[in-house]
Amino acid sequence: MKMNRVLWLLVISMLCNLGQGFAAEQETTEVAEIPEPTQFISEHSNRFNDSRIDYQAIAGETYLLDIDGKPKATIFTFAYLKTNLAVGEVRPVTFVWNGGPGSASVWLHMGSYGPKRIVVPSDGEHAGLPPYPILEAPETILDVTDLVFIDPVGTGFSRALGEHEGKEFWGLNEDADSMAEFIRTWVTEHNRWNSPKFLLGESFGTTRAAVVAQRMEGDMDISLNGILFISQALDYQGSTPYVRDNIVSYITYIPTMAATALYHGRVQPPPESQEVFIQQAREFAVNEYLPALFKGNTIEPDEYRAVRDRLAHFTGLSTEYIDRANLRVQGTRFAKELLRDQGLAVGRSDSRYTQDQIDDLAAENSRDPASDGISSAYKAALMTYMRNDLGVEWDRSYLSPADPDLGPNWRWRTVPDGTSWEPAYVNTAHELSQALRINPSLKVFVASGYFDLTTPFFDAEFTLNRHDIRADQIRYEFYQGGHMMYVNEPSRVLLLEDTREFILSQIPAR
């Protein structure tokens, strides 16, 4: 009996040891499932702005670590770093991302700021059939700054790791925190703490940049030299035209509608110039249209008719349509209505584009003609460039569009669950204002396209001229394109020239 008990205890002990060994082996296996960061490194040389630049291209991962020091996410970037440095040269670095939320960096990378670029028609025509031209981009800004193109978690090759999930990074604050953490990690790993630093974002990427700037300046003690907004989107009230009682968006969209109507020949008589006409549209929107909408049904008939007729003049729409809309012309409906008599819809992200859509009776576009016109070409260009020039050969899928779970799980809420929170328009202009107060030498460059019906240029002015932001810290530039103004070739070149000038102006002489 005692012998049986001894054997039984021995068996239990062996089983426990086996269990512990299995658990340890399982834990080791789980850790081993996360390999070292993958990197594809290549050497290049070219002339940018007439300066010969030798540079290293690093297409690779940077791990973000959790509180236990284990990888929680991998951020994939395309970094271009000058190698033929002069003695004592302190090289600036610009961190670049697109928007979405859920967009990889393909657009800014292959459309404007990367060392190679896709060529698509400059005049709002569809890109057509492959193959698409992929050319050197000697006009880009590698002569004045290193570039790091960032794909946030759930886009490109970037993923959550281990036991962590993508939704931990999918939210207004969560996304900004991960991007700020990435920058801190990157500058540490590359010994770039004392380099001049710039943020460059497009669309939602500007929403993100404002919060990241506040995190860096206020929480991390990392000073920025400048921020560049491409198609700014900080206060979403001015770019939300589909909410019918949102008076602000009716005002902010008028100058873009005017530019679009003029472009498509719907303004009669033709104005003296585009610049004069757009300025008149700004003044009408603020001085006549806003008071009329504010008055509502108390407006006098004579004033109503005067505003209606002026609105028809600037938008190219009929007075009958404006009467039916009760003076409330929504930007999303304008895109469908302007050329309805031709059976065409104009693009939202770039209103120079047109498309023959299936339902000519619909109030709004079913698709965006501009996005349909260029998306396939940009994706093809990046995938070809990655493999042929950067040597990226990987079995991981490049997510562009993003992980399909990102959109449904995106969190706009900015306070903890269970606390009082009244849903409101997204607005990160407050964070920008705070960053600019912390660092009074910090300045912002704002690039806007005249034909952008997604983030209208007048909204950039409306947003950044308030929120306690000093005028001398903001610089505005306007281009003959849309949301991605660099699709228009003259605008691409001018945007790069303006960017270069801004970056140089924000690097102090030593």
SEGU-703631 format. One line per field, with one value per residue (C-alpha): residue number from 1; residue in three letters; x, y, z. Coordinates in steps of 0.1 Angstrom, whole numbers, plus 5000, padded with zeros to 4 digits. Example, Ala and Ser with C-alpha at 12.3 -4.5 7.8 and 13.67 -1.06 7.14 Angstrom:
<atoms>
drenmar: [1; 2] .
fikol: [ALA; SER] .
xx: [5123; 5137] .
yy: [4955; 4989] .
zz: [5078; 5071] .
</atoms>
This chain:
<atoms>
drenmar: [1; 2; 3; 4; 5; 6; 7; 8; 9; 10; 11; 12; 13; 14; 15; 16; 17; 18; 19; 20; 21; 22; 23; 24; 25; 26; 27; 28; 29; 30; 31; 32; 33; 34; 35; 36; 37; 38; 39; 40; 41; 42; 43; 44; 45; 46; 47; 48; 49; 50; 51; 52; 53; 54; 55; 56; 57; 58; 59; 60; 61; 62; 63; 64; 65; 66; 67; 68; 69; 70; 71; 72; 73; 74; 75; 76; 77; 78; 79; 80; 81; 82; 83; 84; 85; 86; 87; 88; 89; 90; 91; 92; 93; 94; 95; 96; 97; 98; 99; 100; 101; 102; 103; 104; 105; 106; 107; 108; 109; 110; 111; 112; 113; 114; 115; 116; 117; 118; 119; 120; 121; 122; 123; 124; 125; 126; 127; 128; 129; 130; 131; 132; 133; 134; 135; 136; 137; 138; 139; 140; 141; 142; 143; 144; 145; 146; 147; 148; 149; 150; 151; 152; 153; 154; 155; 156; 157; 158; 159; 160; 161; 162; 163; 164; 165; 166; 167; 168; 169; 170; 171; 172; 173; 174; 175; 176; 177; 178; 179; 180; 181; 182; 183; 184; 185; 186; 187; 188; 189; 190; 191; 192; 193; 194; 195; 196; 197; 198; 199; 200; 201; 202; 203; 204; 205; 206; 207; 208; 209; 210; 211; 212; 213; 214; 215; 216; 217; 218; 219; 220; 221; 222; 223; 224; 225; 226; 227; 228; 229; 230; 231; 232; 233; 234; 235; 236; 237; 238; 239; 240; 241; 242; 243; 244; 245; 246; 247; 248; 249; 250; 251; 252; 253; 254; 255; 256; 257; 258; 259; 260; 261; 262; 263; 264; 265; 266; 267; 268; 269; 270; 271; 272; 273; 274; 275; 276; 277; 278; 279; 280; 281; 282; 283; 284; 285; 286; 287; 288; 289; 290; 291; 292; 293; 294; 295; 296; 297; 298; 299; 300; 301; 302; 303; 304; 305; 306; 307; 308; 309; 310; 311; 312; 313; 314; 315; 316; 317; 318; 319; 320; 321; 322; 323; 324; 325; 326; 327; 328; 329; 330; 331; 332; 333; 334; 335; 336; 337; 338; 339; 340; 341; 342; 343; 344; 345; 346; 347; 348; 349; 350; 351; 352; 353; 354; 355; 356; 357; 358; 359; 360; 361; 362; 363; 364; 365; 366; 367; 368; 369; 370; 371; 372; 373; 374; 375; 376; 377; 378; 379; 380; 381; 382; 383; 384; 385; 386; 387; 388; 389; 390; 391; 392; 393; 394; 395; 396; 397; 398; 399; 400; 401; 402; 403; 404; 405; 406; 407; 408; 409; 410; 411; 412; 413; 414; 415; 416; 417; 418; 419; 420; 421; 422; 423; 424; 425; 426; 427; 428; 429; 430; 431; 432; 433; 434; 435; 436; 437; 438; 439; 440; 441; 442; 443; 444; 445; 446; 447; 448; 449; 450; 451; 452; 453; 454; 455; 456; 457; 458; 459; 460; 461; 462; 463; 464; 465; 466; 467; 468; 469; 470; 471; 472; 473; 474; 475; 476; 477; 478; 479; 480; 481; 482; 483; 484; 485; 486; 487; 488; 489; 490; 491; 492; 493; 494; 495; 496; 497; 498; 499; 500; 501; 502; 503; 504; 505; 506; 507; 508; 509; 510] .
fikol: [MET; LYS; MET; ASN; ARG; VAL; LEU; TRP; LEU; LEU; VAL; ILE; SER; MET; LEU; CYS; ASN; LEU; GLY; GLN; GLY; PHE; ALA; ALA; GLU; GLN; GLU; THR; THR; GLU; VAL; ALA; GLU; ILE; PRO; GLU; PRO; THR; GLN; PHE; ILE; SER; GLU; HIS; SER; ASN; ARG; PHE; ASN; ASP; SER; ARG; ILE; ASP; TYR; GLN; ALA; ILE; ALA; GLY; GLU; THR; TYR; LEU; LEU; ASP; ILE; ASP; GLY; LYS; PRO; LYS; ALA; THR; ILE; PHE; THR; PHE; ALA; TYR; LEU; LYS; THR; ASN; LEU; ALA; VAL; GLY; GLU; VAL; ARG; PRO; VAL; THR; PHE; VAL; TRP; ASN; GLY; GLY; PRO; GLY; SER; ALA; SER; VAL; TRP; LEU; HIS; MET; GLY; SER; TYR; GLY; PRO; LYS; ARG; ILE; VAL; VAL; PRO; SER; ASP; GLY; GLU; HIS; ALA; GLY; LEU; PRO; PRO; TYR; PRO; ILE; LEU; GLU; ALA; PRO; GLU; THR; ILE; LEU; ASP; VAL; THR; ASP; LEU; VAL; PHE; ILE; ASP; PRO; VAL; GLY; THR; GLY; PHE; SER; ARG; ALA; LEU; GLY; GLU; HIS; GLU; GLY; LYS; GLU; PHE; TRP; GLY; LEU; ASN; GLU; ASP; ALA; ASP; SER; MET; ALA; GLU; PHE; ILE; ARG; THR; TRP; VAL; THR; GLU; HIS; ASN; ARG; TRP; ASN; SER; PRO; LYS; PHE; LEU; LEU; GLY; GLU; SER; PHE; GLY; THR; THR; ARG; ALA; ALA; VAL; VAL; ALA; GLN; ARG; MET; GLU; GLY; ASP; MET; ASP; ILE; SER; LEU; ASN; GLY; ILE; LEU; PHE; ILE; SER; GLN; ALA; LEU; ASP; TYR; GLN; GLY; SER; THR; PRO; TYR; VAL; ARG; ASP; ASN; ILE; VAL; SER; TYR; ILE; THR; TYR; ILE; PRO; THR; MET; ALA; ALA; THR; ALA; LEU; TYR; HIS; GLY; ARG; VAL; GLN; PRO; PRO; PRO; GLU; SER; GLN; GLU; VAL; PHE; ILE; GLN; GLN; ALA; ARG; GLU; PHE; ALA; VAL; ASN; GLU; TYR; LEU; PRO; ALA; LEU; PHE; LYS; GLY; ASN; THR; ILE; GLU; PRO; ASP; GLU; TYR; ARG; ALA; VAL; ARG; ASP; ARG; LEU; ALA; HIS; PHE; THR; GLY; LEU; SER; THR; GLU; TYR; ILE; ASP; ARG; ALA; ASN; LEU; ARG; VAL; GLN; GLY; THR; ARG; PHE; ALA; LYS; GLU; LEU; LEU; ARG; ASP; GLN; GLY; LEU; ALA; VAL; GLY; ARG; SER; ASP; SER; ARG; TYR; THR; GLN; ASP; GLN; ILE; ASP; ASP; LEU; ALA; ALA; GLU; ASN; SER; ARG; ASP; PRO; ALA; SER; ASP; GLY; ILE; SER; SER; ALA; TYR; LYS; ALA; ALA; LEU; MET; THR; TYR; MET; ARG; ASN; ASP; LEU; GLY; VAL; GLU; TRP; ASP; ARG; SER; TYR; LEU; SER; PRO; ALA; ASP; PRO; ASP; LEU; GLY; PRO; ASN; TRP; ARG; TRP; ARG; THR; VAL; PRO; ASP; GLY; THR; SER; TRP; GLU; PRO; ALA; TYR; VAL; ASN; THR; ALA; HIS; GLU; LEU; SER; GLN; ALA; LEU; ARG; ILE; ASN; PRO; SER; LEU; LYS; VAL; PHE; VAL; ALA; SER; GLY; TYR; PHE; ASP; LEU; THR; THR; PRO; PHE; PHE; ASP; ALA; GLU; PHE; THR; LEU; ASN; ARG; HIS; ASP; ILE; ARG; ALA; ASP; GLN; ILE; ARG; TYR; GLU; PHE; TYR; GLN; GLY; GLY; HIS; MET; MET; TYR; VAL; ASN; GLU; PRO; SER; ARG; VAL; LEU; LEU; LEU; GLU; ASP; THR; ARG; GLU; PHE; ILE; LEU; SER; GLN; ILE; PRO; ALA; ARG] .
xx: [5000; 5028; 5047; 5016; 5014; 5051; 5046; 5015; 5033; 5062; 5038; 5021; 5055; 5065; 5033; 5037; 5072; 5061; 5033; 5057; 5081; 5053; 5042; 5078; 5082; 5049; 5059; 5093; 5075; 5052; 5081; 5100; 5071; 5081; 5114; 5139; 5126; 5129; 5148; 5156; 5186; 5199; 5223; 5214; 5228; 5211; 5209; 5181; 5177; 5211; 5228; 5243; 5230; 5242; 5216; 5206; 5171; 5159; 5125; 5119; 5103; 5106; 5091; 5070; 5073; 5047; 5051; 5069; 5094; 5078; 5070; 5034; 5034; 5056; 5057; 5070; 5087; 5106; 5135; 5159; 5190; 5219; 5253; 5277; 5275; 5298; 5320; 5298; 5266; 5235; 5209; 5171; 5146; 5110; 5084; 5057; 5023; 4991; 4956; 4924; 4923; 4937; 4958; 4993; 5020; 5017; 5003; 5029; 5056; 5049; 5031; 5053; 5081; 5097; 5128; 5108; 5072; 5043; 5032; 4995; 4976; 4980; 4946; 4921; 4919; 4918; 4953; 4943; 4958; 4991; 5021; 5023; 5055; 5076; 5103; 5131; 5120; 5150; 5127; 5120; 5135; 5162; 5187; 5176; 5161; 5161; 5126; 5108; 5075; 5054; 5026; 5005; 4993; 4969; 4983; 5011; 5033; 5025; 5008; 5000; 5022; 5020; 4989; 4982; 4954; 4951; 4922; 4946; 4961; 4929; 4916; 4922; 4944; 4956; 4969; 4987; 5003; 5017; 5031; 5047; 5061; 5075; 5092; 5108; 5120; 5133; 5153; 5168; 5178; 5192; 5209; 5188; 5176; 5195; 5184; 5159; 5126; 5095; 5061; 5044; 5009; 4980; 4943; 4937; 4974; 4971; 4946; 4972; 5001; 4984; 4980; 5015; 5030; 5013; 5025; 5060; 5063; 5043; 5049; 5081; 5103; 5110; 5110; 5098; 5111; 5080; 5048; 5035; 4998; 4988; 4950; 4944; 4916; 4918; 4882; 4858; 4829; 4842; 4846; 4813; 4789; 4765; 4751; 4722; 4721; 4759; 4759; 4797; 4803; 4780; 4803; 4836; 4827; 4816; 4851; 4859; 4825; 4833; 4867; 4851; 4822; 4848; 4870; 4840; 4828; 4797; 4803; 4788; 4800; 4836; 4853; 4884; 4906; 4904; 4921; 4897; 4867; 4878; 4883; 4849; 4835; 4853; 4837; 4803; 4804; 4813; 4795; 4763; 4757; 4765; 4741; 4714; 4717; 4718; 4685; 4667; 4631; 4632; 4651; 4634; 4623; 4645; 4676; 4667; 4665; 4697; 4717; 4701; 4711; 4747; 4749; 4738; 4765; 4793; 4783; 4771; 4739; 4704; 4683; 4656; 4679; 4690; 4653; 4646; 4676; 4664; 4699; 4716; 4739; 4758; 4792; 4785; 4754; 4771; 4795; 4766; 4745; 4770; 4772; 4740; 4728; 4758; 4753; 4785; 4796; 4827; 4852; 4852; 4889; 4896; 4867; 4886; 4878; 4845; 4827; 4797; 4780; 4752; 4724; 4720; 4691; 4710; 4715; 4752; 4781; 4782; 4820; 4848; 4859; 4892; 4901; 4890; 4912; 4945; 4944; 4954; 4983; 4997; 4994; 5011; 5039; 5046; 5046; 5069; 5092; 5095; 5105; 5127; 5145; 5143; 5146; 5115; 5106; 5083; 5053; 5035; 5006; 5009; 4976; 4966; 4936; 4939; 4930; 4893; 4888; 4903; 4873; 4846; 4869; 4882; 4876; 4869; 4860; 4887; 4878; 4876; 4846; 4821; 4828; 4806; 4812; 4789; 4798; 4811; 4830; 4866; 4888; 4926; 4932; 4933; 4963; 4980; 4974; 4989; 5020; 5025; 5023; 5048; 5072; 5067; 5094; 5074; 5056; 5031; 5030; 4995; 4991; 4956; 4942; 4916; 4896; 4894; 4858; 4869; 4889; 4881; 4909; 4887; 4882; 4919; 4918; 4887; 4902; 4937; 4927; 4911; 4916; 4941; 4966; 4989; 4988; 5026; 5030; 5009; 5018; 4992; 4998; 4973; 4976; 4958; 4949; 4926; 4931; 4963; 4973; 5006; 4986; 4988; 5024; 5030; 5015; 5037; 5069; 5057; 5047; 5082; 5098; 5076; 5083; 5120; 5119; 5098; 5121; 5152; 5135; 5129; 5165; 5185; 5220; 5247] .
yy: [5000; 5024; 5013; 5022; 5055; 5063; 5053; 5074; 5105; 5098; 5097; 5129; 5146; 5135; 5147; 5181; 5184; 5174; 5200; 5227; 5217; 5218; 5252; 5265; 5250; 5265; 5299; 5296; 5287; 5317; 5341; 5324; 5331; 5368; 5369; 5397; 5427; 5422; 5447; 5451; 5474; 5488; 5515; 5542; 5574; 5602; 5639; 5658; 5695; 5694; 5679; 5644; 5623; 5589; 5573; 5541; 5528; 5508; 5491; 5474; 5469; 5488; 5470; 5489; 5473; 5467; 5474; 5440; 5448; 5424; 5434; 5446; 5459; 5462; 5495; 5491; 5521; 5531; 5552; 5571; 5582; 5602; 5585; 5610; 5633; 5663; 5666; 5677; 5676; 5672; 5658; 5667; 5639; 5641; 5616; 5611; 5594; 5594; 5594; 5574; 5564; 5532; 5544; 5532; 5557; 5548; 5581; 5605; 5579; 5572; 5605; 5632; 5629; 5595; 5592; 5576; 5584; 5571; 5591; 5596; 5621; 5656; 5669; 5648; 5619; 5583; 5566; 5540; 5506; 5492; 5493; 5527; 5548; 5548; 5576; 5591; 5620; 5644; 5673; 5656; 5669; 5643; 5671; 5688; 5660; 5623; 5608; 5581; 5569; 5553; 5527; 5526; 5493; 5475; 5491; 5481; 5454; 5469; 5445; 5439; 5413; 5385; 5386; 5422; 5430; 5456; 5474; 5484; 5508; 5518; 5550; 5587; 5587; 5551; 5558; 5590; 5574; 5546; 5570; 5592; 5561; 5549; 5583; 5582; 5546; 5554; 5585; 5565; 5535; 5558; 5583; 5612; 5629; 5661; 5661; 5688; 5669; 5675; 5658; 5656; 5642; 5641; 5643; 5622; 5623; 5659; 5650; 5626; 5650; 5676; 5650; 5635; 5670; 5676; 5643; 5649; 5685; 5681; 5646; 5634; 5665; 5660; 5694; 5696; 5721; 5721; 5704; 5701; 5696; 5683; 5688; 5696; 5679; 5690; 5702; 5679; 5702; 5721; 5690; 5672; 5683; 5654; 5665; 5688; 5711; 5717; 5754; 5756; 5731; 5751; 5780; 5762; 5744; 5775; 5785; 5749; 5747; 5780; 5767; 5735; 5753; 5776; 5747; 5729; 5760; 5766; 5802; 5829; 5854; 5842; 5861; 5882; 5855; 5824; 5841; 5870; 5847; 5825; 5855; 5868; 5834; 5836; 5870; 5859; 5828; 5848; 5881; 5871; 5833; 5827; 5855; 5842; 5806; 5819; 5837; 5806; 5812; 5848; 5859; 5886; 5875; 5901; 5890; 5853; 5859; 5879; 5852; 5825; 5842; 5848; 5812; 5800; 5823; 5809; 5772; 5769; 5753; 5764; 5787; 5760; 5735; 5760; 5768; 5731; 5728; 5759; 5775; 5745; 5731; 5701; 5694; 5657; 5665; 5693; 5667; 5648; 5678; 5701; 5681; 5660; 5673; 5656; 5624; 5629; 5632; 5651; 5637; 5644; 5641; 5659; 5676; 5679; 5642; 5631; 5597; 5583; 5566; 5541; 5559; 5594; 5601; 5596; 5626; 5617; 5598; 5561; 5561; 5587; 5593; 5607; 5577; 5553; 5572; 5566; 5540; 5510; 5528; 5539; 5504; 5489; 5514; 5508; 5470; 5471; 5496; 5476; 5445; 5459; 5488; 5480; 5443; 5436; 5400; 5389; 5365; 5390; 5408; 5445; 5460; 5488; 5491; 5485; 5455; 5451; 5450; 5485; 5506; 5488; 5488; 5524; 5543; 5581; 5583; 5603; 5596; 5563; 5541; 5548; 5585; 5613; 5620; 5638; 5628; 5658; 5665; 5653; 5683; 5681; 5718; 5722; 5698; 5717; 5750; 5735; 5722; 5757; 5773; 5749; 5755; 5791; 5786; 5757; 5766; 5749; 5747; 5741; 5729; 5728; 5720; 5742; 5712; 5692; 5684; 5662; 5687; 5721; 5747; 5773; 5750; 5750; 5788; 5787; 5761; 5775; 5811; 5804; 5780; 5805; 5798; 5827; 5838; 5841; 5804; 5793; 5795; 5787; 5776; 5767; 5744; 5736; 5701; 5683; 5663; 5649; 5681; 5664; 5644; 5677; 5678; 5716; 5714; 5685; 5704; 5736; 5717; 5702; 5736; 5751; 5722; 5725; 5763; 5757; 5730; 5752; 5782; 5761; 5749; 5774; 5784; 5773] .
zz: [5000; 5009; 4978; 4957; 4973; 4966; 4930; 4928; 4942; 4918; 4888; 4899; 4903; 4868; 4853; 4870; 4857; 4822; 4825; 4836; 4808; 4783; 4795; 4794; 4759; 4748; 4762; 4745; 4713; 4716; 4721; 4692; 4669; 4669; 4649; 4648; 4628; 4591; 4570; 4533; 4529; 4496; 4485; 4460; 4445; 4425; 4420; 4439; 4432; 4415; 4446; 4444; 4473; 4482; 4504; 4520; 4516; 4546; 4540; 4573; 4607; 4640; 4670; 4696; 4731; 4757; 4794; 4798; 4771; 4746; 4710; 4707; 4672; 4642; 4622; 4587; 4571; 4541; 4552; 4529; 4548; 4533; 4536; 4519; 4549; 4552; 4582; 4612; 4591; 4612; 4589; 4593; 4592; 4581; 4592; 4565; 4566; 4548; 4562; 4561; 4589; 4574; 4546; 4539; 4528; 4492; 4480; 4494; 4488; 4451; 4442; 4455; 4481; 4473; 4451; 4424; 4413; 4394; 4363; 4358; 4336; 4351; 4339; 4358; 4332; 4342; 4345; 4319; 4315; 4328; 4324; 4342; 4339; 4371; 4368; 4389; 4410; 4411; 4423; 4456; 4489; 4497; 4492; 4524; 4546; 4552; 4548; 4567; 4552; 4579; 4576; 4608; 4623; 4600; 4569; 4546; 4564; 4599; 4623; 4660; 4675; 4700; 4722; 4711; 4687; 4659; 4676; 4704; 4679; 4660; 4674; 4674; 4705; 4702; 4667; 4677; 4707; 4686; 4660; 4687; 4703; 4670; 4664; 4698; 4692; 4657; 4667; 4696; 4674; 4647; 4671; 4657; 4689; 4680; 4643; 4631; 4630; 4608; 4606; 4572; 4570; 4544; 4552; 4584; 4586; 4595; 4622; 4635; 4632; 4655; 4683; 4677; 4679; 4712; 4726; 4714; 4726; 4758; 4770; 4755; 4754; 4717; 4699; 4663; 4638; 4616; 4607; 4571; 4564; 4530; 4527; 4564; 4584; 4620; 4628; 4610; 4613; 4583; 4562; 4570; 4544; 4546; 4579; 4568; 4599; 4599; 4588; 4590; 4562; 4538; 4543; 4540; 4508; 4488; 4475; 4464; 4446; 4429; 4417; 4405; 4386; 4370; 4359; 4343; 4324; 4345; 4355; 4334; 4326; 4329; 4358; 4355; 4369; 4391; 4420; 4419; 4416; 4445; 4467; 4458; 4468; 4502; 4508; 4497; 4519; 4550; 4545; 4527; 4528; 4565; 4577; 4554; 4568; 4603; 4599; 4587; 4579; 4593; 4562; 4541; 4506; 4488; 4508; 4501; 4463; 4463; 4481; 4460; 4428; 4440; 4452; 4417; 4402; 4423; 4422; 4386; 4399; 4388; 4410; 4408; 4425; 4451; 4459; 4464; 4487; 4506; 4501; 4517; 4490; 4504; 4491; 4485; 4465; 4445; 4432; 4416; 4406; 4388; 4356; 4359; 4326; 4310; 4329; 4348; 4384; 4395; 4420; 4457; 4463; 4431; 4413; 4380; 4375; 4361; 4358; 4341; 4370; 4368; 4386; 4371; 4395; 4427; 4450; 4456; 4440; 4444; 4439; 4438; 4402; 4413; 4435; 4408; 4384; 4401; 4428; 4407; 4392; 4426; 4440; 4410; 4412; 4448; 4445; 4415; 4431; 4463; 4446; 4418; 4435; 4472; 4471; 4492; 4487; 4514; 4518; 4540; 4523; 4519; 4531; 4509; 4514; 4551; 4572; 4567; 4605; 4610; 4599; 4620; 4650; 4648; 4680; 4677; 4714; 4733; 4769; 4788; 4786; 4813; 4815; 4803; 4767; 4742; 4706; 4687; 4655; 4656; 4663; 4670; 4664; 4702; 4704; 4676; 4695; 4726; 4707; 4692; 4726; 4741; 4712; 4700; 4672; 4657; 4624; 4602; 4564; 4550; 4514; 4499; 4465; 4449; 4437; 4470; 4479; 4508; 4528; 4513; 4513; 4529; 4559; 4564; 4567; 4589; 4612; 4616; 4618; 4652; 4681; 4696; 4669; 4660; 4624; 4622; 4629; 4598; 4561; 4535; 4499; 4473; 4442; 4410; 4421; 4446; 4478; 4463; 4445; 4434; 4408; 4388; 4376; 4379; 4414; 4423; 4414; 4431; 4463; 4465; 4460; 4487; 4511; 4506; 4513; 4544; 4558; 4552; 4569; 4600; 4604; 4625; 4614; 4637] .
</atoms>
